[in-house]
Amino acid sequence: MSQANPSQEPAAAASRKTLGATTYRDFIAELLRKKGARNYLEIGVRDGATLAKAECHSIGVDPNFTLKHDPLGRKRVLHLYQMTSDEFFRDHDPRDVFRGSVDVAFLDGLHLFEYLLRDFINTERTCDRRSVILLDDCLPPNIEMTERTHRPEQRRDQAVAQWWTGDVWKVVSILRELRPELRITPVDVRPTGSIMVSNLDPDSTVLYERYFQIIDRYRDLQFTPDSFETYWTVNRPVAAETLLHEFDLSLYIRA
């Protein structure tokens, strides 16, 4: 695919999905406050802008920190691990650090579905039924940004050519199929949505036991225009403001 010429830009933009005014960072910060979270786990910290907004006991994991924001802020305790998430979960247990289950986790690591799936499996084990896991980048505004290799120079929609969600959207479909007991709530936040997963079961082994079968089945799956529209219909997002004001977070607050 060659780079789009200017006459193609309006058509590309017209086909792009739009998301709400609230950023995912502001949503996470407000969710932590409304939930009364005691602790927070973040996979994929990068420059620290999201982690900086958390005020509770936190863990941040990233193989290459490029901090431009103060990740400590108002926190009393912060643990940073400069390693891959696979290495972190192999060598560390956040329950030991937090002295209890993870309250809220935000998974924003490498934008390939097999990595996000592993991060979800490993994170859920450290949670309980009152915990919440947030999956980033799972509401891609267009099909182009779901490619497994980021190739911005080949995008038709050059206005968002630097946006890359990869194929992490597949994890949402996997969870809906194999873990129907989970509560999956798509959230309408900029720029590429979040998926809130609750009613977690740390004892579930379904995804772990079927991991390689899942990878083989989903690796080559790509969106078509029709399947993209179906995905957005199934995962129609809830406005962040509605969720924060009306969702009964008391169900997820420890006594």
Protein Blocks (a to p, Z undefined) as FASTA:
>chain_A
ZZddfklmmmmmmmpccddfbdfklmmmmmmmmnopabdcdehjknommmmmpcbdcddd
dfbdcbfbdfklmafbdcdddddfklmmmmpcfklmnopacfbdcddbdfbfklmmmmmm
mmmmmmcfkbccddehilcfbfklmpfbdcfklpfblmlmmpcgbjmlmmmmmmmmmmmm
bccddddddfkopaddehiafkbcklmmmmmmmmmmmmmpccdfklmmmmmmmmoccdfk
lmmmmmcfklmccZZ
